[in-house]
Amino acid sequence: MLIASFIAVAALSLQVRAGSEVVAVAFPPWWSAQQAMLAAASADAALVRTTTLSSLLVVRPREHDGLARLREAGVWLVIDPQAVSACFAK
């Protein structure tokens, strides 16, 4: 029960809010910062800031189909940027 509640709280706190213009995106952890930035650029996402993890970026996706294009570029996870800013700010 404890593990299930931890997972539920983590999923709710990391979830992207509807209408968010800026999101944090996680690429595969073995990708370099250059690979992650090139993949985000190929999805027409503007880089907002980097984090201490090279595969975790904060970006502003295109308004129309931006998140879908990021997923096609290799994003594993889309996260609320405020939820990760305290832990992974550079």
C-alpha positions in Angstrom: 0.0 0.0 0.0 2.9 2.3 0.8 4.5 1.8 -2.6 1.3 2.3 -4.4 0.6 5.5 -2.6 4.2 6.7 -3.3 3.8 6.0 -7.0 0.4 7.8 -7.1 1.7 10.9 -5.4 4.8 11.0 -7.6 2.7 10.6 -10.8 0.3 13.4 -9.8 3.0 15.8 -8.7 5.1 15.3 -11.9 2.1 15.5 -14.3 2.1 18.3 -16.8 -0.6 20.8 -16.2 -3.1 21.4 -19.0 -2.2 24.5 -21.1 1.5 24.5 -19.9 3.7 26.3 -22.3 7.0 25.0 -20.8 7.7 21.4 -20.0 10.6 19.3 -18.8 11.4 16.4 -21.0 13.5 13.3 -20.2 15.4 11.7 -23.0 17.2 8.3 -22.6 19.7 8.6 -19.8 22.6 7.5 -21.9 22.1 10.4 -24.4 24.6 13.2 -24.2 23.5 16.8 -23.7 24.2 17.4 -27.4 22.0 14.5 -28.5 19.2 15.7 -26.3 19.4 19.3 -27.5 19.5 18.2 -31.2 16.5 16.0 -30.7 14.5 18.8 -29.0 15.5 21.2 -31.8 14.4 18.6 -34.4 10.9 18.7 -32.8 10.9 22.6 -33.1 11.0 22.9 -29.3 12.8 26.0 -27.9 15.4 25.3 -25.2 14.5 27.2 -22.0 17.2 25.8 -19.7 19.3 22.7 -19.0 19.5 20.7 -15.8 22.3 18.8 -14.0 21.2 15.7 -15.9 22.3 16.0 -19.6 19.2 14.0 -20.8 16.7 16.2 -18.9 15.8 19.6 -20.5 13.2 22.3 -20.0 11.7 23.3 -23.3 8.9 25.2 -24.9 7.3 22.9 -27.5 5.4 24.2 -30.5 1.8 25.0 -29.8 0.4 22.5 -32.3 1.5 18.9 -31.9 4.6 19.9 -30.0 4.4 17.1 -27.4 3.8 14.5 -30.1 6.8 15.7 -32.0 9.0 15.5 -28.9 7.9 11.9 -28.3 8.8 11.1 -31.9 12.2 12.7 -31.3 12.9 10.3 -28.4 11.4 11.8 -25.3 10.6 9.1 -22.7 8.8 11.3 -20.2 7.2 14.8 -20.1 7.2 16.3 -16.6 6.0 19.6 -15.0 9.2 21.8 -14.9 8.4 23.2 -11.5 8.4 19.7 -10.0 12.0 19.0 -11.2 13.4 22.5 -10.8 14.3 22.2 -7.1 16.1 18.9 -7.6 17.8 19.2 -11.0 18.4 23.0 -11.5 21.7 23.9 -12.9 
